[in-house]
């Protein structure tokens, strides 16, 4: 409601009657002051707008943004729960041209949420436009082999897909861009396959500490299954670890050796909720933890998918958001996370191989490997077995990629005979022959252009045979001395 009180004199009489305040100021003086106030307000608003325009918002890119996982994770990107309420963001949704209309609808939905941090949202099918000046990229691509597509064409197509991503990153993205992958090939998560191709194709924009793969459903399933067994909330289960490359049950290991339960229900005496106990101490069943738990993980995933009849997008999106949040903001609780990262030789994992490894996010924007774990012999053997199986599997999934110059992959041989075919004086990967004897497999690239020869040695160990790997580092014009042998578990 507005009340008209006339001129300055009438206004002053009204103020005096209501507030008991008098003023000797003339009408002209009041008008002058009001004019100055209006001018000052407009200048301040103009300065604020200029400052807002000069401060570039944090650009987030989501590839395959038409997917259910992208749709499920969008609210976490918009409401400030991941990047902070004080961080203005722009979101770019990228997908094939045929999905642009759908992306426009998603963009309108995002605008309707009226989230404070959201500065703007755009859609595109062009990689250059999507990756330009990007600060953070979440890759959710899903590639499938066509019914009549040859294995060779399928391998070349998926390799080239990620090479194109890497090249666009290298040319258009910011130099400090962070990339997180939850990539699926034929409905299996293969982020550890895609990550090294992207990394090696973007040497100027990416370093190995700024790209990582998410363990998708495995980490969350471990917590939920253990929580069900112990009758606690899944949020009270912490520090469980996923090792491996996550392509199926034989390619990862669920490790509860460091796992903790923050709950007093299973204690002999009542204790505050911050008191923790070891999962192994409470469950006290090694057979269940080592053998039954992996089966229960796969059964749980299958049951969820059969029930909802589509991808378990909500739980996968929750795991992605949880990991990204602590990577960006840091974690002050010294918790252990599992992240697919480029190995630097930790726990006998070959250098340059992307492998799910325990890490901590002690500082905002950074991760560091957990190097003080005392692994059991069973755990060491399981990790070696995963590595050996991964190289064996790559023979089927990656071998023809060498036919493409863009693949930038390196040769690993699986036997002494084929290992002898690798020229020992090779200075650069481009000198490697494109065709090798049967049994050759590929290893993900690393910045040192390292060539490894894996030789199977028959061991007297009744548990397993061991593969030893001798590694040679090859630089442009230089050759380093061979590193010490690295044991890798092979199939019995």
Order of alpha helices (4+ residues) and beta strands (2+ residues): alpha-alpha-beta-alpha-beta-alpha-beta-alpha-beta-beta-alpha-beta-beta-beta-alpha-beta-alpha-beta-beta-beta-beta-beta-alpha-alpha-alpha-beta-beta-beta-alpha-beta-alpha-beta-beta-beta-beta-beta
